[in-house]
Amino acid sequence: MKPLPSRLAWLGPCLALACAPAAPERPGVLTVSKEQQGAWVRNFNPLLATDTARWPTTAGIYEPLLIYNTIQGEWVPWLATEWSWEGHTRLRFVVRDDVRWSDGVPLSVDDVLFTFHLLRDERALDAGGLWTHLADVRACGSTEVVFEFEKPWVPGLKAVASVPIVPAHRWREVEDPTHFANPDPVGTGPFTEVLLFEPQIWELGRNPHYWQEGRPAVEALRFPALPGNDQATLALIDGEIDWAGNFVPAIDRIFVDRDPEHHGYWFPAVGSTVFLYLNTTSPPLDDPRVRTAISHAIDRDLVVKVAMYDYATPSHPTGLSDGYRSWRIEPGTDWTRHDPEQARRLLDEAGLLAGSGGLRRGPDGQPLDLEITAPSGWSDWVRAAQVIARNLHEVGLDAHVRTYDFSAWFDQLQRGDFEASLGWCEEGPTPYEQLRGLLSAQSVRPVGQTAVRNWHRFGSDEADALIGALERTTDEAEQRRLAASLQEIFLREAPAIPLFPSPSWGEYSTARFTGFPTADDPYARLSPNHPPETLLVLTRLEPREGAR
Amino acid sequence: MSRGVSFLARRAGFYALAAWAAITLNFLIPRMMPGDPASVMFARFRGELEPEAIEALRATLGLTDGPLWSQYLTYLSHVLRGDLGTSVAYFPAPVSEVIGVGLLWTVLLAGTALVIAFALGTLLGALAAWWRGGWLDSTAPLVLSLVGAFPYFWLAMVAVYLLGFMMGWFPLRHAYDTGIRAGPTVAFAASVLHHAALPAATLVLASLGGWLLTMRNTMVGVLGEDHVRYARARGLPPRRIFLHYAARNALLPSVTGFGMALGFVLSGALLTEIVFSYPGQGYLLIQSVRAQDFPLMQGIFLTITLAVLGANWLVDAVTLILDPRTRR
C-alpha cells in the first residue's frame, strides 16, 4: 500500500480546488436517467428504425397525432384533435391548428402528409410496416388528413397515430433522411432546444412556442451519461437523479428508505407478458393436455420471486397484463394455478408414463428431455427457466435450461427450431396484437421458415375468423365480445403458457419536482421507457416551490 | 548510427506486414460471429417493436449478403482512405466520430496511470532488489501482489463505495464536473484531476505489483553479474552502480512490457471506465460487441492494433539507446 500516500499528497491541492458537491443543479432542471450510455452521441432523428436517437426525441421533441395512455386505457388527442373511421378503410384526423414548430412556423396538414410520404418513399424509416397496409394519404381541406387502407384494418390506428410528425420545411432539404442525425432539431414538443451537448452530459431546454399554454413547467431536462444499471442506481440513491426508468434491486431498502418523504417508485404490471412457448409441432407438445400439465406444474409465485425479485406478479390465466384489465374474462378452470397433482394426472392421461427412475417417457417409450431456451445474459429469464425446469422435474418431466447468444436464440425461435423457450408477446392498445400472435393460423409458418410472430406455431381457423372480424370493427362492444371469444379459445387450447407480465420500471424523487404519476394518481405510466406516453408526464411535472 | 536507422527501417517494414495481417483478421473475425446487427437491435425492444420492423432495420443498416471478397476489397479501400464506416449502435454517426469522443479521455486516464505505475513500480522494484532482504523487499512485493490479485472490478467498486459514496471525497463518475464547461481554465483542469484521481489510483494500485516484481527479479539477476561485481570491486560510487550498471540493464524487459502496455492503453481500461462511468474507449468496445456493431468493432481494433505496433516500434528505438548490443 506504499504508493497511496504519495499519490494522495499530490492530490491535495486538487481536492481543495474542486471539492464542490457532485452537480450544482440549477433550479427547474430535471435530471433524467433513461438511456444507459458511456458517452452521448448527438442524434435527434425520430424516424430512424434503429431507435438510436437520444431520448426523448420521440417523446419530448417530436409528437404524434394521438397518444395511447396504457394506464387509463384511452387515446389522448395530441397533434390531432379528433379522429374517426369512415367505413373500415378510411381514417380521418383533424390536425390541431394552434401548433407552432419550435422555430415559430405553424404546423400544417402538409407536415403530416410529408411525414407519411417520407415513410412511403424510404422504406427503411417505416419501422411499423405501415405502408404494407396503407394505400394513400391525402389532405382534405386545410385541417384534415385522410388515410386510405388497402383493406379493413382497424388496429392500424395505432400504427398511424404513433408516428412522430417532422417539419416539412426543414426536412425537405435533407438529402438522405435514413442517415440524418438531425443535430439541431425543430419540433412541436415541449422540449426542443439543445442547450448543451457534451459526451458525458447534455441538456434539452423548453420549446419557446409550445402549444400547451403555460407548459411545460420544467425549465430543462438534463442527462448525465451513466453506462450501466449500477451507476444509474447509485446516482438515483444519491439524489442526483429526479426521474429514472431502470431496474433497482431491493428498492424499498436501498432507495425508498433513504428518503421516504421524497423517494418513490411504481412498477405497474402493464408490460408485455412473458410466456413459456412450447413448440406445438413437436410431439408430445402438440397435445393440449401436456401443455396444460406443464402450466399446472409451474409455481409462478416462486418464478416471480426468484426471477423478478417479487416486482412482478403471476400472470392472469388469460395471459393479458393489467394494461388490458377491462378486456379480460374470468375462466371457469384456471390452468395457470400451481397444482402438481393435476399436472401428474394430465401427463398420465396423455400417455407420458413414468419409466424406471421415476422420469416420464413418451408414448413410444423414448425418454423425454425438454430443453428450455433463453437468451444468455437475460438473467431474469434464465432464472425463471431454471425454476420451471425444477418444477417440471417434480412432476416427473425431465427438463434442462440452455442459453444461447441472443441472435442465435432468436433465430431458432423464429424458425421453430426449439422445444420450449421463454419469449415476450406483442403489445398494443387492445389485446388484438397479443391474441393474433398467440392464435392466428395465418401467421403460422412451417418449421425452418422464419416467422415474425407465432413462434410456437399454433393456429386456429376459428381464431382467424374472430381476428379478421376484430380488424373490421370499430364498435367497442363488438371488439370486446370478439376479444372474449378469442380468450376462450386461448383458455381451451393452451397454445402458450403465460408466466408473468413485465413490470414497467419507474422511479422518482419529489425533492425538486412534483406531479409524477403514482399508484394513487395513475394518470399515465411513470416509466420513461415508453415513448410517446412520456409526453403525458413531461407536460405535467412541476418544480417544487423553494426547492434548490 | 546508420546501422540503427536501417534496423528501425527493417522493423518498420515488418510492422507494416503485421498491420496488414491484423487488418485482415479484423475484417474476418467479426463476420464469423453468429447473428446480425439488425436482430440484435431488434432484441433491445423485447417485443415492443413490430416484428415487421426488422426488415426496415436491415434496409437502414444496408446489410448486404455480397460475396466476402468484394466486402473485403471495399473494406480495405475504405480503411486506406481513413473511412471507418457508419456505426450501427450509434447509427448514423460515423465510426471515427464515435471513437473520437472517448479516445482522448482513455489516453489521459489509462496513459497517465500506466506511466505512474511503470515509473513507481520499476523504481520500487529496483530499490527492493538493491536492498535485498530489507524491509521494502520483504513487504512491498507481497502486499502489492496481494492487492493486484484481487479482482479489479471489486477493488474499483470498493474504492467508489468507500471513498466516493460513503466519504464523499471523490466524485462517483465522469471525467470532469458536469457543472463546469470544458476549456483551458484552472477550475476545469482541477476538476479533471479530481475525477481522474480515484480511477487512476485503482489502476496504479492494481498493476504496481507486476512492474515491481519484473524489475526486482531482473535486477537481482543483474546485481549478481560479473560486471556489477567488478564495478563494486573498483570502488565505483553505489549510486552510479545502481543507475548506470544495474538498473539500466535490468530495465530492458520492463521497457518491452511497457511498450506492449502502452499500445493496449487504447483498448481502454474497460472495467475502470465502466465502474467510474468514465467516457472512454473501453465502454465503447463492450457496447460494440454487444450490438454486433462490426464497423465500430473494426474501428476500435484498428486503432488498438496501430497503437500496439507503433508503441512496439518506439520500444525498438528505446532499446537501441539502452542496449548497445542491438546497435552492432
Contacts between the chains, C-beta under 8 A, distances in Angstrom:
chain1	res1	chain2	res2	distance
A	1	B	143	5.9
A	1	B	147	7.2
A	2	B	124	7.2
A	2	B	139	7.9
A	2	B	140	5.9
A	2	B	143	7.6
A	2	B	144	7.9
A	3	B	120	5.4
A	3	B	124	7.7
A	3	B	204	6.6
A	3	B	205	7.2
A	3	B	208	6.1
A	4	B	201	7.0
A	4	B	205	7.0
A	7	B	116	7.9
A	7	B	197	7.7
A	7	B	201	5.6
A	7	B	204	7.2
A	11	B	193	7.4
A	11	B	194	7.7
A	11	B	197	5.2
A	13	B	190	7.9
A	14	B	190	5.2
A	14	B	193	4.3
A	14	B	194	4.9
A	14	B	197	6.9
A	15	B	169	7.2
A	15	B	194	6.6
A	17	B	186	7.3
A	17	B	187	7.2
A	17	B	190	3.8
A	17	B	194	7.5
A	18	B	177	6.8
A	18	B	187	7.2
A	18	B	190	4.4
A	18	B	191	4.8
A	18	B	193	7.6
A	18	B	194	4.2
A	19	B	194	7.7
A	20	B	177	7.1
A	20	B	179	7.7
A	22	B	171	6.1
A	22	B	172	7.0
A	22	B	177	7.7
A	23	B	177	7.2
A	23	B	178	5.5
A	23	B	179	5.6
A	24	B	179	4.6
A	37	B	287	8.0
A	38	B	102	7.3
A	38	B	273	6.8
A	38	B	274	7.6
A	38	B	277	7.3
A	38	B	278	8.0
A	38	B	279	5.9
A	38	B	280	7.5
A	38	B	283	3.2
A	38	B	284	6.3
A	38	B	287	6.7
A	39	B	101	4.9
A	39	B	102	5.7
A	39	B	279	4.1
A	39	B	283	7.4
A	39	B	284	7.4
A	41	B	90	4.4
A	41	B	93	4.9
A	41	B	97	7.5
A	41	B	98	6.0
A	41	B	101	7.0
A	42	B	93	7.6
A	43	B	90	7.2
A	43	B	91	7.7
A	43	B	92	7.2
A	43	B	93	6.5
A	45	B	92	7.6
A	48	B	60	6.8
A	48	B	91	6.6
A	48	B	92	7.3
A	49	B	53	5.8
A	49	B	56	4.0
A	49	B	57	5.1
A	49	B	59	7.9
A	49	B	60	5.1
A	50	B	41	6.0
A	50	B	57	6.3
A	50	B	60	5.8
A	50	B	61	7.1
A	50	B	88	7.4
A	50	B	91	4.4
A	51	B	41	7.6
A	51	B	44	7.6
A	51	B	45	7.4
A	51	B	49	7.9
A	52	B	89	7.1
A	52	B	90	6.0
A	52	B	91	4.5
A	52	B	92	7.7
A	123	B	55	7.8
A	123	B	56	6.4
A	123	B	59	5.7
A	124	B	56	5.5
A	124	B	59	4.0
A	124	B	60	4.0
A	125	B	56	7.0
A	125	B	60	7.6
A	126	B	56	5.6
A	127	B	49	6.7
A	127	B	50	6.8
A	127	B	53	4.1
A	127	B	56	4.9
A	127	B	57	7.6
A	128	B	50	5.2
A	128	B	52	7.2
A	128	B	53	6.9
A	129	B	50	5.7
A	129	B	52	3.2
A	129	B	53	6.8
A	129	B	55	7.4
A	129	B	56	7.3
A	132	B	52	7.0
A	159	B	50	7.6
A	178	B	59	8.0
A	178	B	60	5.6
A	178	B	92	7.7
A	179	B	86	7.1
A	179	B	92	4.3
A	180	B	92	6.9
A	181	B	92	5.6
A	181	B	93	6.4
A	198	B	178	7.8
A	198	B	182	6.7
A	199	B	101	4.8
A	199	B	102	7.3
A	199	B	105	7.9
A	199	B	279	4.6
A	200	B	174	4.8
A	200	B	175	6.3
A	200	B	176	7.8
A	200	B	178	6.4
A	200	B	277	7.6
A	200	B	279	4.8
A	201	B	174	7.7
A	201	B	178	4.1
A	224	B	173	7.4
A	224	B	174	7.1
A	224	B	178	6.0
A	225	B	174	7.4
A	225	B	277	6.6
A	225	B	279	6.2
A	226	B	173	7.0
A	226	B	277	5.7
A	227	B	273	7.5
A	227	B	274	5.4
A	227	B	277	5.3
A	227	B	283	5.1
A	228	B	274	6.2
A	230	B	275	7.9
A	231	B	172	7.7
A	231	B	173	6.1
A	231	B	274	7.9
A	231	B	275	8.0
A	231	B	277	4.8
A	234	B	160	7.8
A	234	B	165	6.7
A	234	B	172	6.0
A	235	B	172	7.2
A	235	B	173	7.3
A	238	B	165	7.3
A	238	B	172	7.0
A	272	B	46	6.7
A	272	B	47	4.6
A	272	B	48	7.0
A	375	B	43	7.2
A	405	B	34	6.4
A	405	B	35	6.6
A	406	B	35	7.0
A	406	B	39	7.5
A	406	B	40	6.0
A	406	B	43	4.8
A	407	B	34	5.7
A	407	B	35	2.1
A	407	B	36	6.6
A	407	B	39	5.0
A	407	B	40	5.7
A	407	B	43	7.7
A	407	B	292	7.1
A	408	B	34	4.9
A	408	B	35	6.1
A	410	B	35	7.8
A	410	B	39	5.4
A	410	B	42	7.5
A	410	B	43	6.3
A	411	B	34	7.8
A	411	B	35	6.9
A	411	B	39	7.1
A	423	B	47	7.9
A	424	B	46	5.2
A	424	B	47	3.2
A	425	B	47	6.3
A	426	B	47	6.1
A	426	B	50	7.8
A	426	B	51	7.5
A	427	B	47	6.7
A	427	B	48	6.3
A	452	B	51	3.3
A	452	B	52	6.3
A	452	B	54	7.3
A	453	B	51	5.3
A	502	B	46	7.5
A	530	B	48	7.8
